[in-house]
Amino acid sequence: MVVLFFLVLAPNLVFGMCPEPDPVINSYRYKDDNFLEEGSWLNYTCYMNYVLYSGDLDRQCSNGNFTGQPPVCVCPLPSILTESSISKIAMLSDSGLSDYVVHGA
């Protein structure tokens, strides 16, 4: 019964597999192989003309989860906006566009 419990409630830990991560907008994803096994790596690259805003470009499957945080790739702001206070950056799915709310520009 204990094995059945783990198979139903924690299959990633039993088999050393990580769940398929959500897609990351504005990036390409590469992985070691077709499986997300313990120790395998995911590598992300931001699209051309986009930069890493937060998160990690390299993540490893460890104990049924990926290390680090998903990357957030954004289009760099024009220099006039970088000196302003940005209160919101919202990525719009698959369009590659960003919605900026800027104060003090």
Secondary structure, 3 states (H helix, E strand, C coil): CHHHHHHHHCHHHHHCECCCCCCCCCEEEEECCCCCECCCEEEEEECCCCEEEECCCEEEEECCEECCCCCEEECCCCHHHHCCEEEEEEECCCCCCEEEEEECC
